[in-house]
């Protein structure tokens, strides 16, 4: 059986086509950065231009479904669509033009699907390990606890790379005061998650999604992007701190030219990385492991 999964995030639209035949086999993965959540934090509405960019990406993805003979599809939307007052309008347009049904999920369901992806085939989590999965998105960040594939705690926070960038970063490169403001918001929002971590004491921190994989690609100089080189990569807190200092000192155009950098992530990579750094600091954890498996895989498993 061939299945198709789409994750519509604040910053990107991602596709996975996989086949379940005595196991899971990826057939195609695609990513389009459409910035659906542009200005949603301020206006609480999805802009017409953001809708059109996302519609164009979804149209390409639907064509791939047809080309691969996909039988079952699930399309999930997260933070930007949860926050926007006109989400229903966009859902109706997508249904009318493309015949795709968008399901807007809660932060808790987002966390559950993310952990299912991390804990599935190719998992980096060892048996009996208590894993804390950190999913930094464009509009929200999820902290999910689980062991042996079972989730027993998930927290969704309204902090993300795009949201923080739009709230705090007004100069290029960013001012120290702007970065300080972003850090303070992260610490305040995430304090309950850090306090829970002090009680639960996870064995491993797994970082997923675009910010984490992009940081790994830059740090290890992976270009062209190769998921096999990213999956399982480790980045220590001290290395992450040094990289953030380097990135924050550069104007966006210089960041775009870095080996491993996706040009459309160059503006928000610093604010996203701050969430990861503050998370390791708040947890008192020395490093994170990067997983290519995330919510997109969890969506696929939920279909199959």
Secondary structure, DSSP 8 states (H G I E B T S, - for coil): -EEEEEEE-SSEEEEEEEEESSSEEEEEEEEEE--TTTTHHHHSS--HHHHHHHHHHHHHHHHHHHHHT--EEEEEE-HHHHH-TTHHHHHHHHHHHH---EEE--HHHHHHHHHHHHHSTT----TT-EEEEEEE-SS-EEEEEEETTEEEEEEEES--HHHHHHHH--SSS--HHHHHHHHHHHHHHHHHHHHHHHHH--SEEEEESHHHHHHHHHHHT--S--HHHHTT-EEEHHHHHHHHHHHHTS-HHHHHTSTT--GGGTTTHHHHHHHHHHHHHHHT-SEEEEES-SHHHHHHHHH-
